[in-house]
Amino acid sequence: MVIKKNGKEYVIEEHSEAWEVSCKTGKLTVGYRIAKEVCADERALRDYIDAEDLF
């Protein structure tokens, strides 16, 4: 799944206990791990990414 925000594309991978969120900028790839306790489903993850200034 891909989420777009502010001209960046975040690639999402779902794992049993967390979401892996990564974004490639030039040669650098930044990765985030978000626990499913914070975002239980895709909708909650999209809302979280939209609301946070980190992304």
C-alpha positions in Angstrom: 0.0 0.0 0.0 1.2 3.6 -0.7 0.2 6.7 1.2 0.9 10.1 -0.3 1.4 13.2 1.8 3.1 16.5 0.9 4.5 15.2 -2.3 6.1 12.2 -0.7 5.1 8.6 -1.1 5.2 6.3 1.9 5.3 2.6 1.2 3.5 0.5 3.9 4.1 -3.1 4.8 1.9 -4.8 7.3 3.3 -7.2 9.9 1.6 -9.0 12.7 2.6 -6.5 15.4 3.5 -3.3 13.6 3.4 -1.3 10.4 6.6 -0.7 8.5 6.5 2.8 6.8 9.3 3.8 4.5 10.0 6.8 2.3 12.8 7.2 -0.2 14.3 10.6 -0.8 17.1 10.6 -3.3 19.5 7.9 -2.1 18.2 8.0 1.4 15.4 5.7 2.7 13.8 6.6 6.0 11.9 3.9 7.8 9.4 4.0 10.7 7.9 1.2 12.7 4.4 2.0 14.1 2.9 -0.5 16.6 -0.5 -1.9 15.8 -1.5 -0.8 19.4 -1.2 2.8 18.0 -2.9 2.0 14.6 -4.9 -1.1 14.5 -6.0 -0.9 10.8 -5.2 0.8 7.5 -7.7 3.6 8.1 -6.2 4.4 11.5 -2.7 4.4 10.0 -3.7 6.8 7.2 -5.3 9.1 9.8 -2.1 8.9 11.9 0.2 9.8 9.0 -2.1 12.7 8.0 -2.2 14.1 11.5 1.5 13.8 12.4 4.1 16.4 11.5 6.8 13.7 11.5 5.6 12.6 8.0 
